[in-house]
Amino acid sequence: MIVTLAQPEDIPAWLELAREVEPLFGPMVDDPGFLRALQKNIERGSAFCVRQGDGPPGTALLGGMLFSARPPVYTIGWLAVTRAIRRQGIGDQLMAFAMRGIATPAEMVLTTFGEDCVEGRPARRFYERWGFAAAEMVPDGPDGATRQVFRRRFE
């Protein structure tokens, strides 16, 4: 499986992935702001995905990531992997892809679930395994669960 730039034809598949993770992330599919952010990231080349079977644009997604590179700060705005394929390396591929182009010194930042969000603990452990450290708390997510910034420095 390869990480590739998302294309406009991927939007329906991306929304299907978003629908699957909405119980954890909060409402997205019917949120015009999410669709605008997705379209903007696709247009500027900062939306990446792994398609099922490495298929063409429009194929079902196994995972997706919105990634902003503004050196020296790099931000993962959204990362999700479809439930059926979790723990099979898709998240690792997306993360490795994000880290490939980092110019040091730098910092990578993301927001994930607070420790008290049981369903979000696998995501926290994933980021910790990649060397991220928990930082400041931020406002709760739309689902009411706590959120926390994670940071990783690159020297």
N, CA, C and O atoms as a GROMACS GRO file, in nm:
protein
  620
    1MET      N    1   0.083  -0.118   0.000
    1MET     CA    2   0.000   0.000   0.000
    1MET      C    3   0.088   0.125   0.000
    1MET      O    4   0.189   0.132   0.071
    2ILE      N    5   0.049   0.223  -0.080
    2ILE     CA    6   0.128   0.345  -0.090
    2ILE      C    7   0.046   0.467  -0.047
    2ILE      O    8  -0.075   0.472  -0.064
    3VAL      N    9   0.117   0.564   0.010
    3VAL     CA   10   0.056   0.692   0.044
    3VAL      C   11   0.062   0.779  -0.080
    3VAL      O   12   0.167   0.790  -0.144
    4THR      N   13  -0.050   0.840  -0.113
    4THR     CA   14  -0.058   0.921  -0.234
    4THR      C   15  -0.137   1.048  -0.207
    4THR      O   16  -0.211   1.056  -0.109
    5LEU      N   17  -0.121   1.146  -0.294
    5LEU     CA   18  -0.200   1.269  -0.284
    5LEU      C   19  -0.346   1.238  -0.310
    5LEU      O   20  -0.380   1.168  -0.405
    6ALA      N   21  -0.432   1.291  -0.226
    6ALA     CA   22  -0.576   1.277  -0.248
    6ALA      C   23  -0.617   1.365  -0.366
    6ALA      O   24  -0.558   1.470  -0.390
    7GLN      N   25  -0.717   1.320  -0.438
    7GLN     CA   26  -0.770   1.391  -0.553
    7GLN      C   27  -0.917   1.424  -0.528
    7GLN      O   28  -0.980   1.363  -0.442
    8PRO      N   29  -0.973   1.520  -0.602
    8PRO     CA   30  -1.115   1.552  -0.584
    8PRO      C   31  -1.207   1.429  -0.594
    8PRO      O   32  -1.310   1.423  -0.528
    9GLU      N   33  -1.169   1.332  -0.677
    9GLU     CA   34  -1.250   1.211  -0.692
    9GLU      C   35  -1.252   1.128  -0.564
    9GLU      O   36  -1.337   1.039  -0.549
   10ASP      N   37  -1.158   1.155  -0.471
   10ASP     CA   38  -1.152   1.081  -0.345
   10ASP      C   39  -1.248   1.134  -0.240
   10ASP      O   40  -1.266   1.070  -0.136
   11ILE      N   41  -1.311   1.248  -0.264
   11ILE     CA   42  -1.394   1.309  -0.160
   11ILE      C   43  -1.504   1.215  -0.110
   11ILE      O   44  -1.519   1.203   0.011
   12PRO      N   45  -1.582   1.147  -0.196
   12PRO     CA   46  -1.684   1.055  -0.142
   12PRO      C   47  -1.623   0.945  -0.054
   12PRO      O   48  -1.680   0.911   0.050
   13ALA      N   49  -1.510   0.888  -0.094
   13ALA     CA   50  -1.445   0.784  -0.013
   13ALA      C   51  -1.393   0.844   0.117
   13ALA      O   52  -1.398   0.779   0.221
   14TRP      N   53  -1.342   0.966   0.112
   14TRP     CA   54  -1.293   1.033   0.231
   14TRP      C   55  -1.408   1.054   0.330
   14TRP      O   56  -1.392   1.034   0.450
   15LEU      N   57  -1.524   1.095   0.277
   15LEU     CA   58  -1.640   1.116   0.364
   15LEU      C   59  -1.689   0.985   0.425
   15LEU      O   60  -1.740   0.984   0.537
   16GLU      N   61  -1.673   0.876   0.353
   16GLU     CA   62  -1.708   0.745   0.411
   16GLU      C   63  -1.616   0.711   0.528
   16GLU      O   64  -1.662   0.661   0.630
   17LEU      N   65  -1.487   0.739   0.513
   17LEU     CA   66  -1.393   0.717   0.623
   17LEU      C   67  -1.430   0.809   0.740
   17LEU      O   68  -1.430   0.765   0.855
   18ALA      N   69  -1.460   0.934   0.711
   18ALA     CA   70  -1.500   1.028   0.817
   18ALA      C   71  -1.626   0.979   0.888
   18ALA      O   72  -1.635   0.988   1.010
   19ARG      N   73  -1.722   0.928   0.812
   19ARG     CA   74  -1.847   0.876   0.872
   19ARG      C   75  -1.815   0.763   0.970
   19ARG      O   76  -1.875   0.754   1.078
   20GLU      N   77  -1.722   0.679   0.932
   20GLU     CA   78  -1.686   0.566   1.019
   20GLU      C   79  -1.626   0.610   1.151
   20GLU      O   80  -1.650   0.548   1.254
   21VAL      N   81  -1.547   0.718   1.150
   21VAL     CA   82  -1.480   0.762   1.272
   21VAL      C   83  -1.556   0.871   1.348
   21VAL      O   84  -1.511   0.916   1.453
   22GLU      N   85  -1.670   0.914   1.296
   22GLU     CA   86  -1.748   1.017   1.364
   22GLU      C   87  -1.784   0.985   1.509
   22GLU      O   88  -1.785   1.077   1.591
   23PRO      N   89  -1.814   0.860   1.544
   23PRO     CA   90  -1.844   0.834   1.685
   23PRO      C   91  -1.729   0.875   1.778
   23PRO      O   92  -1.752   0.907   1.894
   24LEU      N   93  -1.609   0.873   1.729
   24LEU     CA   94  -1.493   0.910   1.809
   24LEU      C   95  -1.450   1.056   1.786
   24LEU      O   96  -1.416   1.126   1.881
   25PHE      N   97  -1.452   1.101   1.661
   25PHE     CA   98  -1.405   1.235   1.628
   25PHE      C   99  -1.512   1.342   1.644
   25PHE      O  100  -1.481   1.459   1.664
   26GLY      N  101  -1.638   1.303   1.636
   26GLY     CA  102  -1.748   1.399   1.635
   26GLY      C  103  -1.797   1.420   1.493
   26GLY      O  104  -1.736   1.370   1.398
   27PRO      N  105  -1.906   1.494   1.477
   27PRO     CA  106  -1.968   1.513   1.344
   27PRO      C  107  -1.873   1.577   1.244
   27PRO      O  108  -1.807   1.677   1.274
   28MET      N  109  -1.867   1.519   1.125
   28MET     CA  110  -1.785   1.574   1.018
   28MET      C  111  -1.858   1.573   0.885
   28MET      O  112  -1.857   1.673   0.812
   29VAL      N  113  -1.920   1.462   0.852
   29VAL     CA  114  -1.976   1.443   0.718
   29VAL      C  115  -2.078   1.550   0.683
   29VAL      O  116  -2.081   1.597   0.569
   30ASP      N  117  -2.160   1.590   0.778
   30ASP     CA  118  -2.261   1.692   0.752
   30ASP      C  119  -2.214   1.832   0.792
   30ASP      O  120  -2.293   1.926   0.794
   31ASP      N  121  -2.086   1.844   0.825
   31ASP     CA  122  -2.030   1.973   0.866
   31ASP      C  123  -1.967   2.040   0.744
   31ASP      O  124  -1.866   1.992   0.692
   32PRO      N  125  -2.026   2.151   0.696
   32PRO     CA  126  -1.968   2.218   0.579
   32PRO      C  127  -1.823   2.261   0.601
   32PRO      O  128  -1.745   2.267   0.506
   33GLY      N  129  -1.786   2.290   0.725
   33GLY     CA  130  -1.648   2.329   0.754
   33GLY      C  131  -1.550   2.216   0.728
   33GLY      O  132  -1.440   2.240   0.678
   34PHE      N  133  -1.589   2.093   0.761
   34PHE     CA  134  -1.502   1.978   0.736
   34PHE      C  135  -1.485   1.958   0.585
   34PHE      O  136  -1.373   1.936   0.538
   35LEU      N  137  -1.594   1.967   0.511
   35LEU     CA  138  -1.585   1.949   0.366
   35LEU      C  139  -1.498   2.059   0.304
   35LEU      O  140  -1.418   2.031   0.215
   36ARG      N  141  -1.513   2.183   0.349
   36ARG     CA  142  -1.429   2.292   0.297
   36ARG      C  143  -1.281   2.266   0.329
   36ARG      O  144  -1.195   2.285   0.244
   37ALA      N  145  -1.254   2.222   0.451
   37ALA     CA  146  -1.115   2.194   0.489
   37ALA      C  147  -1.058   2.081   0.404
   37ALA      O  148  -0.944   2.088   0.359
   38LEU      N  149  -1.137   1.977   0.381
   38LEU     CA  150  -1.092   1.866   0.298
   38LEU      C  151  -1.064   1.914   0.156
   38LEU      O  152  -0.959   1.882   0.099
   39GLN      N  153  -1.156   1.989   0.099
   39GLN     CA  154  -1.137   2.039  -0.037
   39GLN      C  155  -1.014   2.130  -0.045
   39GLN      O  156  -0.936   2.120  -0.140
   40LYS      N  157  -0.997   2.216   0.052
   40LYS     CA  158  -0.881   2.306   0.054
   40LYS      C  159  -0.750   2.227   0.060
   40LYS      O  160  -0.655   2.258  -0.011
   41ASN      N  161  -0.747   2.125   0.147
   41ASN     CA  162  -0.626   2.044   0.157
   41ASN      C  163  -0.598   1.967   0.029
   41ASN      O  164  -0.482   1.953  -0.010
   42ILE      N  165  -0.701   1.918  -0.036
   42ILE     CA  166  -0.681   1.848  -0.164
   42ILE      C  167  -0.627   1.945  -0.267
   42ILE      O  168  -0.534   1.912  -0.340
   43GLU      N  169  -0.685   2.065  -0.275
   43GLU     CA  170  -0.640   2.164  -0.373
   43GLU      C  171  -0.495   2.206  -0.352
   43GLU      O  172  -0.422   2.226  -0.449
   44ARG      N  173  -0.453   2.220  -0.228
   44ARG     CA  174  -0.316   2.267  -0.202
   44ARG      C  175  -0.215   2.152  -0.190
   44ARG      O  176  -0.097   2.176  -0.164
   45GLY      N  177  -0.260   2.029  -0.208
   45GLY     CA  178  -0.169   1.915  -0.205
   45GLY      C  179  -0.126   1.874  -0.066
   45GLY      O  180  -0.015   1.824  -0.048
   46SER      N  181  -0.212   1.892   0.033
   46SER     CA  182  -0.178   1.854   0.170
   46SER      C  183  -0.275   1.752   0.229
   46SER      O  184  -0.285   1.737   0.350
   47ALA      N  185  -0.346   1.681   0.142
   47ALA     CA  186  -0.432   1.570   0.183
   47ALA      C  187  -0.374   1.443   0.121
   47ALA      O  188  -0.355   1.434   0.000
   48PHE      N  189  -0.345   1.346   0.207
   48PHE     CA  190  -0.281   1.223   0.163
   48PHE      C  191  -0.366   1.104   0.203
   48PHE      O  192  -0.436   1.109   0.304
   49CYS      N  193  -0.361   1.000   0.124
   49CYS     CA  194  -0.444   0.884   0.154
   49CYS      C  195  -0.376   0.754   0.109
   49CYS      O  196  -0.281   0.754   0.031
   50VAL      N  197  -0.430   0.647   0.160
   50VAL     CA  198  -0.395   0.512   0.116
   50VAL      C  199  -0.525   0.452   0.066
   50VAL      O  200  -0.621   0.436   0.142
   51ARG      N  201  -0.526   0.418  -0.061
   51ARG     CA  202  -0.647   0.362  -0.122
   51ARG      C  203  -0.642   0.210  -0.119
   51ARG      O  204  -0.536   0.148  -0.127
   52GLN      N  205  -0.758   0.152  -0.107
   52GLN     CA  206  -0.768   0.006  -0.108
   52GLN      C  207  -0.708  -0.048  -0.238
   52GLN      O  208  -0.742  -0.003  -0.347
   53GLY      N  209  -0.616  -0.144  -0.223
   53GLY     CA  210  -0.553  -0.205  -0.340
   53GLY      C  211  -0.472  -0.109  -0.423
   53GLY      O  212  -0.445  -0.135  -0.541
   54ASP      N  213  -0.431   0.005  -0.363
   54ASP     CA  214  -0.360   0.110  -0.438
   54ASP      C  215  -0.436   0.150  -0.564
   54ASP      O  216  -0.377   0.179  -0.668
   55GLY      N  217  -0.569   0.150  -0.552
   55GLY     CA  218  -0.655   0.181  -0.665
   55GLY      C  219  -0.648   0.326  -0.708
   55GLY      O  220  -0.579   0.407  -0.647
   56PRO      N  221  -0.720   0.358  -0.815
   56PRO     CA  222  -0.721   0.494  -0.869
   56PRO      C  223  -0.803   0.587  -0.779
   56PRO      O  224  -0.873   0.540  -0.689
   57PRO      N  225  -0.796   0.718  -0.803
   57PRO     CA  226  -0.878   0.811  -0.726
   57PRO      C  227  -1.025   0.767  -0.728
   57PRO      O  228  -1.078   0.725  -0.831
   58GLY      N  229  -1.089   0.779  -0.612
   58GLY     CA  230  -1.228   0.738  -0.598
   58GLY      C  231  -1.243   0.601  -0.534
   58GLY      O  232  -1.353   0.563  -0.492
   59THR      N  233  -1.133   0.525  -0.526
   59THR     CA  234  -1.134   0.394  -0.461
   59THR      C  235  -1.151   0.413  -0.310
   59THR      O  236  -1.108   0.515  -0.256
   60ALA      N  237  -1.212   0.318  -0.243
   60ALA     CA  238  -1.229   0.325  -0.098
   60ALA      C  239  -1.095   0.351  -0.029
   60ALA      O  240  -0.991   0.300  -0.070
   61LEU      N  241  -1.099   0.432   0.076
   61LEU     CA  242  -0.977   0.465   0.150
   61LEU      C  243  -0.955   0.372   0.267
   61LEU      O  244  -1.049   0.334   0.336
   62LEU      N  245  -0.829   0.335   0.287
   62LEU     CA  246  -0.790   0.262   0.407
   62LEU      C  247  -0.748   0.359   0.516
   62LEU      O  248  -0.763   0.330   0.635
   63GLY      N  249  -0.696   0.475   0.476
   63GLY     CA  250  -0.655   0.578   0.571
   63GLY      C  251  -0.638   0.710   0.501
   63GLY      O  252  -0.621   0.718   0.379
   64GLY      N  253  -0.642   0.816   0.582
   64GLY     CA  254  -0.625   0.949   0.527
   64GLY      C  255  -0.560   1.042   0.628
   64GLY      O  256  -0.569   1.020   0.749
   65MET      N  257  -0.495   1.147   0.578
   65MET     CA  258  -0.426   1.242   0.664
   65MET      C  259  -0.428   1.380   0.600
   65MET      O  260  -0.401   1.395   0.480
   66LEU      N  261  -0.460   1.481   0.681
   66LEU     CA  262  -0.445   1.620   0.641
   66LEU      C  263  -0.320   1.670   0.710
   66LEU      O  264  -0.309   1.660   0.833
   67PHE      N  265  -0.227   1.722   0.633
   67PHE     CA  266  -0.094   1.754   0.683
   67PHE      C  267  -0.050   1.890   0.634
   67PHE      O  268  -0.054   1.918   0.515
   68SER      N  269  -0.010   1.975   0.726
   68SER     CA  270   0.035   2.110   0.692
   68SER      C  271   0.183   2.124   0.723
   68SER      O  272   0.226   2.098   0.836
   69ALA      N  273   0.261   2.164   0.625
   69ALA     CA  274   0.404   2.187   0.643
   69ALA      C  275   0.432   2.335   0.632
   69ALA      O  276   0.428   2.394   0.524
   70ARG      N  277   0.460   2.396   0.747
   70ARG     CA  278   0.501   2.536   0.753
   70ARG      C  279   0.626   2.543   0.839
   70ARG      O  280   0.621   2.587   0.954
   71PRO      N  281   0.738   2.497   0.782
   71PRO     CA  282   0.861   2.489   0.861
   71PRO      C  283   0.887   2.616   0.940
   71PRO      O  284   0.869   2.726   0.888
   72PRO      N  285   0.926   2.602   1.062
   72PRO     CA  286   0.971   2.480   1.129
   72PRO      C  287   0.860   2.402   1.198
   72PRO      O  288   0.888   2.309   1.273
   73VAL      N  289   0.732   2.439   1.173
   73VAL     CA  290   0.621   2.368   1.237
   73VAL      C  291   0.546   2.286   1.133
   73VAL      O  292   0.508   2.337   1.027
   74TYR      N  293   0.524   2.160   1.164
   74TYR     CA  294   0.450   2.068   1.079
   74TYR      C  295   0.330   2.020   1.161
   74TYR      O  296   0.345   1.984   1.278
   75THR      N  297   0.212   2.021   1.100
   75THR     CA  298   0.091   1.989   1.175
   75THR      C  299   0.012   1.877   1.108
   75THR      O  300  -0.015   1.882   0.988
   76ILE      N  301  -0.023   1.778   1.186
   76ILE     CA  302  -0.117   1.676   1.140
   76ILE      C  303  -0.254   1.724   1.187
   76ILE      O  304  -0.282   1.725   1.307
   77GLY      N  305  -0.338   1.762   1.093
   77GLY     CA  306  -0.469   1.814   1.126
   77GLY      C  307  -0.574   1.706   1.141
   77GLY      O  308  -0.676   1.727   1.207
   78TRP      N  309  -0.550   1.590   1.079
   78TRP     CA  310  -0.649   1.482   1.082
   78TRP      C  311  -0.580   1.356   1.034
   78TRP      O  312  -0.511   1.359   0.931
   79LEU      N  313  -0.596   1.249   1.105
   79LEU     CA  314  -0.542   1.119   1.062
   79LEU      C  315  -0.640   1.013   1.108
   79LEU      O  316  -0.675   1.005   1.226
   80ALA      N  317  -0.684   0.931   1.014
   80ALA     CA  318  -0.777   0.823   1.048
   80ALA      C  319  -0.749   0.702   0.960
   80ALA      O  320  -0.706   0.714   0.845
   81VAL      N  321  -0.773   0.586   1.018
   81VAL     CA  322  -0.759   0.458   0.947
   81VAL      C  323  -0.890   0.382   0.964
   81VAL      O  324  -0.948   0.380   1.073
   82THR      N  325  -0.936   0.321   0.857
   82THR     CA  326  -1.060   0.247   0.865
   82THR      C  327  -1.049   0.132   0.966
   82THR      O  328  -0.946   0.067   0.976
   83ARG      N  329  -1.155   0.111   1.038
   83ARG     CA  330  -1.158   0.014   1.149
   83ARG      C  331  -1.111  -0.126   1.105
   83ARG      O  332  -1.036  -0.191   1.178
   84ALA      N  333  -1.152  -0.171   0.989
   84ALA     CA  334  -1.122  -0.307   0.944
   84ALA      C  335  -0.974  -0.332   0.923
   84ALA      O  336  -0.930  -0.447   0.922
   85ILE      N  337  -0.895  -0.227   0.906
   85ILE     CA  338  -0.753  -0.244   0.871
   85ILE      C  339  -0.660  -0.188   0.978
   85ILE      O  340  -0.538  -0.187   0.960
   86ARG      N  341  -0.715  -0.142   1.090
   86ARG     CA  342  -0.630  -0.086   1.195
   86ARG      C  343  -0.532  -0.191   1.246
   86ARG      O  344  -0.559  -0.311   1.244
   87ARG      N  345  -0.417  -0.141   1.293
   87ARG     CA  346  -0.309  -0.224   1.347
   87ARG      C  347  -0.243  -0.312   1.240
   87ARG      O  348  -0.186  -0.417   1.269
   88GLN      N  349  -0.254  -0.265   1.115
   88GLN     CA  350  -0.190  -0.337   1.006
   88GLN      C  351  -0.091  -0.249   0.930
   88GLN      O  352  -0.050  -0.283   0.819
   89GLY      N  353  -0.054  -0.134   0.989
   89GLY     CA  354   0.053  -0.054   0.934
   89GLY      C  355   0.013   0.066   0.852
   89GLY      O  356   0.101   0.142   0.809
   90ILE      N  357  -0.114   0.088   0.827
   90ILE     CA  358  -0.155   0.203   0.745
   90ILE      C  359  -0.124   0.334   0.818
   90ILE      O  360  -0.072   0.428   0.757
   91GLY      N  361  -0.156   0.342   0.946
   91GLY     CA  362  -0.123   0.462   1.024
   91GLY      C  363   0.027   0.487   1.025
   91GLY      O  364   0.072   0.601   1.015
   92ASP      N  365   0.104   0.381   1.039
   92ASP     CA  366   0.251   0.395   1.037
   92ASP      C  367   0.298   0.448   0.902
   92ASP      O  368   0.390   0.531   0.897
   93GLN      N  369   0.239   0.402   0.794
   93GLN     CA  370   0.278   0.451   0.662
   93GLN      C  371   0.248   0.600   0.649
   93GLN      O  372   0.330   0.676   0.597
   94LEU      N  373   0.131   0.642   0.695
   94LEU     CA  374   0.095   0.783   0.688
   94LEU      C  375   0.190   0.867   0.772
   94LEU      O  376   0.236   0.973   0.729
   95MET      N  377   0.220   0.820   0.892
   95MET     CA  378   0.310   0.894   0.981
   95MET      C  379   0.451   0.902   0.921
   95MET      O  380   0.512   1.008   0.923
   96ALA      N  381   0.501   0.793   0.870
   96ALA     CA  382   0.635   0.793   0.809
   96ALA      C  383   0.638   0.889   0.690
   96ALA      O  384   0.737   0.959   0.670
   97PHE      N  385   0.533   0.891   0.613
   97PHE     CA  386   0.524   0.982   0.500
   97PHE      C  387   0.532   1.126   0.547
   97PHE      O  388   0.603   1.207   0.488
   98ALA      N  389   0.459   1.160   0.654
   98ALA     CA  390   0.459   1.296   0.707
   98ALA      C  391   0.598   1.336   0.755
   98ALA      O  392   0.637   1.452   0.742
   99MET      N  393   0.671   1.243   0.809
   99MET     CA  394   0.802   1.275   0.867
   99MET      C  395   0.914   1.281   0.764
   99MET      O  396   1.021   1.335   0.792
  100ARG      N  397   0.891   1.227   0.647
  100ARG     CA  398   0.995   1.219   0.545
  100ARG      C  399   1.055   1.353   0.505
  100ARG      O  400   1.176   1.365   0.486
  101GLY      N  401   0.971   1.454   0.492
  101GLY     CA  402   1.020   1.581   0.439
  101GLY      C  403   1.052   1.686   0.544
  101GLY      O  404   1.062   1.804   0.511
  102ILE      N  405   1.067   1.647   0.667
  102ILE     CA  406   1.090   1.744   0.773
  102ILE      C  407   1.232   1.799   0.765
  102ILE      O  408   1.330   1.724   0.761
  103ALA      N  409   1.242   1.932   0.764
  103ALA     CA  410   1.371   2.000   0.768
  103ALA      C  411   1.397   2.039   0.914
  103ALA      O  412   1.318   2.111   0.974
  104THR      N  413   1.507   1.993   0.969
  104THR     CA  414   1.537   2.019   1.109
  104THR      C  415   1.613   2.150   1.124
  104THR      O  416   1.680   2.193   1.031
  105PRO      N  417   1.603   2.214   1.240
  105PRO     CA  418   1.520   2.175   1.354
  105PRO      C  419   1.373   2.203   1.325
  105PRO      O  420   1.339   2.294   1.248
  106ALA      N  421   1.286   2.124   1.386
  106ALA     CA  422   1.144   2.136   1.359
  106ALA      C  423   1.062   2.080   1.475
  106ALA      O  424   1.114   2.018   1.568
  107GLU      N  425   0.934   2.104   1.466
  107GLU     CA  426   0.840   2.048   1.561
  107GLU      C  427   0.717   2.000   1.483
  107GLU      O  428   0.669   2.069   1.393
  108MET      N  429   0.668   1.882   1.519
  108MET     CA  430   0.544   1.832   1.462
  108MET      C  431   0.440   1.836   1.573
  108MET      O  432   0.466   1.795   1.687
  109VAL      N  433   0.321   1.885   1.538
  109VAL     CA  434   0.215   1.907   1.635
  109VAL      C  435   0.086   1.842   1.585
  109VAL      O  436   0.060   1.839   1.465
  110LEU      N  437   0.008   1.792   1.677
  110LEU     CA  438  -0.124   1.738   1.646
  110LEU      C  439  -0.210   1.746   1.770
  110LEU      O  440  -0.160   1.765   1.881
  111THR      N  441  -0.338   1.733   1.752
  111THR     CA  442  -0.432   1.726   1.864
  111THR      C  443  -0.499   1.591   1.860
  111THR      O  444  -0.546   1.546   1.756
  112THR      N  445  -0.502   1.525   1.975
  112THR     CA  446  -0.568   1.394   1.986
  112THR      C  447  -0.652   1.392   2.113
  112THR      O  448  -0.678   1.496   2.173
  113PHE      N  449  -0.694   1.276   2.152
  113PHE     CA  450  -0.786   1.259   2.264
  113PHE      C  451  -0.715   1.271   2.397
  113PHE      O  452  -0.598   1.234   2.410
  114GLY      N  453  -0.786   1.321   2.497
  114GLY     CA  454  -0.734   1.325   2.632
  114GLY      C  455  -0.723   1.184   2.689
  114GLY      O  456  -0.791   1.093   2.643
  115GLU      N  457  -0.639   1.168   2.789
  115GLU     CA  458  -0.617   1.036   2.851
  115GLU      C  459  -0.746   0.978   2.906
  115GLU      O  460  -0.760   0.855   2.912
  116ASP      N  461  -0.840   1.062   2.947
  116ASP     CA  462  -0.965   1.012   3.005
  116ASP      C  463  -1.062   0.957   2.901
  116ASP      O  464  -1.164   0.899   2.937
  117CYS      N  465  -1.032   0.974   2.774
  117CYS     CA  466  -1.117   0.923   2.666
  117CYS      C  467  -1.071   0.781   2.632
  117CYS      O  468  -0.976   0.762   2.555
  118VAL      N  469  -1.137   0.683   2.690
  118VAL     CA  470  -1.096   0.542   2.675
  118VAL      C  471  -1.087   0.502   2.528
  118VAL      O  472  -0.991   0.436   2.488
  119GLU      N  473  -1.185   0.542   2.447
  119GLU     CA  474  -1.185   0.504   2.306
  119GLU      C  475  -1.070   0.568   2.229
  119GLU      O  476  -1.030   0.519   2.123
  120GLY      N  477  -1.016   0.678   2.282
  120GLY     CA  478  -0.907   0.747   2.214
  120GLY      C  479  -0.768   0.702   2.256
  120GLY      O  480  -0.668   0.747   2.200
  121ARG      N  481  -0.761   0.615   2.355
  121ARG     CA  482  -0.629   0.572   2.404
  121ARG      C  483  -0.544   0.504   2.297
  121ARG      O  484  -0.423   0.527   2.294
  122PRO      N  485  -0.600   0.422   2.210
  122PRO     CA  486  -0.513   0.365   2.104
  122PRO      C  487  -0.446   0.472   2.019
  122PRO      O  488  -0.331   0.456   1.979
  123ALA      N  489  -0.517   0.581   1.990
  123ALA     CA  490  -0.456   0.690   1.912
  123ALA      C  491  -0.343   0.753   1.991
  123ALA      O  492  -0.236   0.780   1.936
  124ARG      N  493  -0.364   0.777   2.120
  124ARG     CA  494  -0.258   0.835   2.204
  124ARG      C  495  -0.136   0.745   2.206
  124ARG      O  496  -0.024   0.793   2.192
  125ARG      N  497  -0.156   0.616   2.222
  125ARG     CA  498  -0.043   0.522   2.226
  125ARG      C  499   0.030   0.518   2.093
  125ARG      O  500   0.153   0.508   2.089
  126PHE      N  501  -0.046   0.528   1.984
  126PHE     CA  502   0.014   0.533   1.851
  126PHE      C  503   0.110   0.652   1.842
  126PHE      O  504   0.225   0.636   1.800
  127TYR      N  505   0.065   0.770   1.880
  127TYR     CA  506   0.149   0.889   1.872
  127TYR      C  507   0.267   0.882   1.970
  127TYR      O  508   0.377   0.925   1.937
  128GLU      N  509   0.244   0.828   2.087
  128GLU     CA  510   0.355   0.811   2.183
  128GLU      C  511   0.461   0.719   2.125
  128GLU      O  512   0.581   0.743   2.142
  129ARG      N  513   0.418   0.613   2.058
  129ARG     CA  514   0.511   0.519   1.997
  129ARG      C  515   0.596   0.589   1.890
  129ARG      O  516   0.709   0.548   1.864
  130TRP      N  517   0.541   0.692   1.829
  130TRP     CA  518   0.613   0.768   1.727
  130TRP      C  519   0.693   0.883   1.788
  130TRP      O  520   0.745   0.967   1.714
  131GLY      N  521   0.704   0.888   1.919
  131GLY     CA  522   0.790   0.985   1.984
  131GLY      C  523   0.723   1.116   2.023
  131GLY      O  524   0.792   1.210   2.063
  132PHE      N  525   0.592   1.124   2.014
  132PHE     CA  526   0.521   1.244   2.054
  132PHE      C  527   0.500   1.244   2.205
  132PHE      O  528   0.487   1.138   2.266
  133ALA      N  529   0.497   1.362   2.264
  133ALA     CA  530   0.473   1.378   2.407
  133ALA      C  531   0.348   1.463   2.427
  133ALA      O  532   0.325   1.560   2.356
  134ALA      N  533   0.270   1.424   2.526
  134ALA     CA  534   0.150   1.500   2.560
  134ALA      C  535   0.189   1.640   2.606
  134ALA      O  536   0.287   1.656   2.678
  135ALA      N  537   0.113   1.740   2.563
  135ALA     CA  538   0.139   1.879   2.600
  135ALA      C  539   0.009   1.938   2.657
  135ALA      O  540  -0.061   1.873   2.734
  136GLU      N  541  -0.021   2.060   2.618
  136GLU     CA  542  -0.134   2.130   2.678
  136GLU      C  543  -0.270   2.072   2.636
  136GLU      O  544  -0.285   2.016   2.527
  137MET      N  545  -0.366   2.088   2.725
  137MET     CA  546  -0.503   2.051   2.696
  137MET      C  547  -0.564   2.163   2.611
  137MET      O  548  -0.526   2.279   2.623
  138VAL      N  549  -0.659   2.126   2.527
  138VAL     CA  550  -0.731   2.224   2.445
  138VAL      C  551  -0.880   2.200   2.467
  138VAL      O  552  -0.918   2.103   2.532
  139PRO      N  553  -0.966   2.287   2.415
  139PRO     CA  554  -1.110   2.266   2.436
  139PRO      C  555  -1.155   2.127   2.393
  139PRO      O  556  -1.100   2.067   2.301
  140ASP      N  557  -1.257   2.078   2.462
  140ASP     CA  558  -1.314   1.946   2.431
  140ASP      C  559  -1.357   1.941   2.286
  140ASP      O  560  -1.389   2.043   2.225
  141GLY      N  561  -1.358   1.820   2.231
  141GLY     CA  562  -1.403   1.799   2.094
  141GLY      C  563  -1.553   1.811   2.083
  141GLY      O  564  -1.622   1.822   2.185
  142PRO      N  565  -1.606   1.808   1.961
  142PRO     CA  566  -1.750   1.821   1.941
  142PRO      C  567  -1.830   1.706   2.003
  142PRO      O  568  -1.950   1.717   2.025
  143ASP      N  569  -1.761   1.596   2.031
  143ASP     CA  570  -1.825   1.481   2.094
  143ASP      C  571  -1.827   1.495   2.246
  143ASP      O  572  -1.882   1.410   2.316
  144GLY      N  573  -1.766   1.603   2.299
  144GLY     CA  574  -1.762   1.626   2.443
  144GLY      C  575  -1.642   1.564   2.512
  144GLY      O  576  -1.622   1.586   2.632
  145ALA      N  577  -1.562   1.487   2.440
  145ALA     CA  578  -1.444   1.424   2.500
  145ALA      C  579  -1.328   1.523   2.504
  145ALA      O  580  -1.321   1.615   2.422
  146THR      N  581  -1.238   1.504   2.600
  146THR     CA  582  -1.124   1.594   2.613
  146THR      C  583  -1.027   1.576   2.496
  146THR      O  584  -1.021   1.471   2.433
  147ARG      N  585  -0.952   1.682   2.470
  147ARG     CA  586  -0.852   1.683   2.364
  147ARG      C  587  -0.722   1.738   2.420
  147ARG      O  588  -0.721   1.822   2.511
  148GLN      N  589  -0.611   1.689   2.364
  148GLN     CA  590  -0.480   1.731   2.411
  148GLN      C  591  -0.385   1.742   2.292
  148GLN      O  592  -0.388   1.661   2.200
  149VAL      N  593  -0.300   1.843   2.298
  149VAL     CA  594  -0.196   1.861   2.197
  149VAL      C  595  -0.083   1.764   2.226
  149VAL      O  596  -0.048   1.742   2.342
  150PHE      N  597  -0.027   1.707   2.122
  150PHE     CA  598   0.093   1.625   2.130
  150PHE      C  599   0.198   1.690   2.043
  150PHE      O  600   0.167   1.744   1.936
  151ARG      N  601   0.324   1.687   2.089
  151ARG     CA  602   0.433   1.750   2.016
  151ARG      C  603   0.552   1.656   2.005
  151ARG      O  604   0.577   1.573   2.093
  152ARG      N  605   0.624   1.672   1.895
  152ARG     CA  606   0.752   1.601   1.880
  152ARG      C  607   0.852   1.697   1.818
  152ARG      O  608   0.823   1.763   1.718
  153ARG      N  609   0.968   1.704   1.879
  153ARG     CA  610   1.076   1.791   1.830
  153ARG      C  611   1.173   1.707   1.744
  153ARG      O  612   1.197   1.590   1.771
  154PHE      N  613   1.225   1.772   1.644
  154PHE     CA  614   1.326   1.713   1.556
  154PHE      C  615   1.446   1.806   1.558
  154PHE      O  616   1.432   1.924   1.524
  155GLU      N  617   1.561   1.756   1.597
  155GLU     CA  618   1.683   1.839   1.606
  155GLU      C  619   1.775   1.811   1.490
  155GLU      O  620   1.883   1.871   1.480
   0.00000   0.00000   0.00000
